[in-house]
Amino acid sequence: MEVEALKKQLLFIHGGGHGAYEAGRHMAMTLQSLLGPAYEICCPRMPDEDSPDYAAWRGLIEERLTAGNGNAIAVGHSLGASVLLKLLSESHTSPPIAGLFLLAPPYWGAVDWEVGDYALREGFASKLPSALPIFIYHSRDDEIVPFDHLARYADKLPGAVCRELDGGGHLFHNVLGAVARDIAAP
């Protein structure tokens, strides 16, 4: 029983759209395999993945983060990444987390990506916890979210570590090792 208490908690938030939960669960299980038994990964099915609603996702994420007692690591993929970032930049009551890892987050407000429900507020970066480690990953061959969205985040979050990945596409096939190394780094 004591061993379970020592495990690091990782909350994985999948993207949106048809089949997003299954794809995200596969990514979470790959991370589990790469990180090993020192980590316990939770990948909840978000409400209405085919037609996501920010408020519903925010509520479930806040509930899961609260269960992490401030020690959880949050990983989000695609829409899940942008929802995590929005939640953390707008909420005054969200529990603290140990790290934020964003995989292919769409930059809402870019051309052809104008969706107000997910857009970040002006100055969002200043609202994030100052000591929060933030890592952002994007594959150059992402077929869903344009690669230039990474540069937009790099500009707005100069303290974030941005990783450009070769290959892997939107679902990070065979490149999640880079994410696992950063998560496991002291």
C-alpha positions in Angstrom: 0.0 0.0 0.0 2.9 2.4 0.7 4.3 1.9 -2.8 1.0 3.2 -4.3 1.3 6.4 -2.3 4.8 7.0 -3.7 3.6 6.9 -7.4 3.6 10.1 -9.3 0.2 11.0 -10.6 -0.2 11.9 -14.3 -3.5 13.2 -15.7 -3.7 12.8 -19.5 -6.4 14.8 -21.3 -7.2 13.5 -24.8 -8.2 15.7 -27.8 -11.6 16.1 -29.3 -13.3 14.6 -32.3 -14.4 11.1 -33.3 -12.1 8.4 -31.8 -10.1 11.0 -29.7 -10.5 9.1 -26.5 -9.2 5.8 -27.9 -6.2 7.6 -29.5 -5.5 9.5 -26.3 -5.8 6.4 -24.2 -3.2 4.7 -26.5 -0.9 7.7 -26.1 -1.4 7.6 -22.3 -0.6 3.8 -22.2 2.5 4.4 -24.3 3.7 7.0 -21.8 2.9 4.6 -18.9 5.1 2.0 -20.6 7.9 4.5 -21.1 7.7 6.0 -17.6 7.3 2.7 -15.8 5.8 1.8 -12.5 6.8 5.0 -10.7 3.9 6.7 -12.4 0.2 6.2 -12.3 -1.6 7.6 -15.3 -5.3 8.5 -15.4 -6.9 9.2 -18.8 -10.6 10.0 -18.2 -13.0 10.0 -21.1 -14.0 13.6 -21.6 -17.7 14.4 -22.1 -18.9 14.5 -25.8 -15.5 14.2 -27.4 -17.3 14.5 -30.8 -18.8 17.8 -29.9 -16.8 19.1 -26.9 -17.9 21.8 -24.6 -15.3 23.8 -22.7 -17.3 24.2 -19.5 -18.0 20.4 -19.2 -14.3 19.5 -19.9 -13.1 22.2 -17.4 -15.3 20.8 -14.7 -14.0 17.2 -15.1 -10.4 18.3 -15.4 -10.6 20.5 -12.2 -12.2 17.5 -10.4 -9.3 15.2 -11.5 -6.6 17.8 -10.7 -8.0 18.3 -7.2 -7.7 14.6 -6.6 -3.9 15.0 -7.4 -3.4 17.2 -4.3 -1.1 19.6 -6.1 1.4 16.9 -7.2 -0.2 15.8 -10.4 1.5 16.2 -13.7 -0.9 17.4 -16.5 -0.5 16.2 -20.0 -2.9 17.4 -22.7 -3.1 16.4 -26.4 -4.5 18.7 -29.0 -7.8 20.2 -27.8 -7.1 18.7 -24.4 -3.9 20.7 -24.3 -5.6 23.9 -25.1 -8.3 23.3 -22.6 -5.7 22.7 -19.8 -3.9 25.9 -20.7 -7.1 27.9 -20.8 -8.3 26.5 -17.5 -5.0 27.1 -15.7 -4.7 30.7 -17.1 -8.3 31.6 -16.1 -9.0 29.8 -12.8 -8.2 31.3 -9.5 -9.1 28.1 -7.7 -7.5 25.4 -9.7 -5.2 23.2 -7.6 -1.5 23.5 -8.2 0.2 21.0 -10.5 3.8 19.8 -10.8 4.2 20.3 -14.5 2.3 21.0 -17.7 3.0 19.1 -20.9 1.1 20.2 -24.1 1.1 18.0 -27.2 0.1 19.7 -30.4 -2.0 22.4 -28.8 -4.1 24.3 -31.4 -3.6 28.1 -31.1 -7.2 29.3 -31.2 -7.5 32.6 -32.9 -5.1 31.8 -35.7 -6.5 31.9 -39.2 -9.0 29.0 -39.7 -8.8 28.3 -36.0 -11.2 31.0 -34.7 -13.2 29.3 -32.0 -14.0 31.7 -29.2 -14.8 29.1 -26.5 -11.2 27.9 -26.5 -9.3 31.1 -27.3 -7.0 32.3 -24.6 -7.4 35.8 -23.1 -5.0 38.5 -23.8 -2.1 38.3 -21.4 -2.9 34.7 -20.5 0.7 33.8 -19.8 0.9 36.3 -16.9 -2.0 34.4 -15.2 -0.2 31.1 -15.1 1.6 30.0 -12.0 5.1 31.6 -12.3 7.0 28.5 -11.2 5.0 26.0 -13.4 7.2 24.1 -15.7 5.6 24.1 -19.2 6.7 22.0 -22.1 5.1 22.2 -25.6 5.6 19.6 -28.3 4.7 19.6 -31.9 5.6 17.3 -34.8 6.7 19.0 -38.0 4.5 16.5 -39.9 1.3 17.1 -37.9 -1.6 16.6 -40.3 -4.2 18.2 -38.1 -2.8 21.2 -36.2 -0.4 23.3 -38.3 3.2 23.3 -37.1 3.3 27.1 -37.0 1.0 27.0 -33.9 4.1 26.0 -31.9 5.8 29.3 -32.8 2.7 31.2 -31.7 2.9 29.6 -28.2 6.7 30.1 -28.1 6.1 33.8 -28.6 3.4 34.0 -25.9 5.1 31.7 -23.4 8.8 32.6 -23.6 9.6 30.6 -20.4 8.1 27.3 -21.9 10.4 24.6 -23.3 9.3 24.1 -26.9 10.2 20.9 -28.6 10.0 20.5 -32.4 9.7 16.8 -33.3 10.6 15.1 -36.5 7.9 12.6 -37.5 5.1 11.2 -35.4 2.3 13.2 -36.9 -0.6 14.5 -34.8 -0.7 11.3 -32.6 3.0 11.4 -31.9 3.7 7.9 -33.2 7.1 6.7 -32.0 8.1 10.1 -30.6 6.5 10.0 -27.1 10.0 9.1 -25.7 10.9 12.8 -25.8 7.9 13.7 -23.7 8.6 10.8 -21.2 12.2 12.0 -20.8 11.0 15.5 -19.9 8.4 14.2 -17.5 10.9 12.0 -15.7 13.7 14.6 -15.6 14.3 16.0 -12.1 
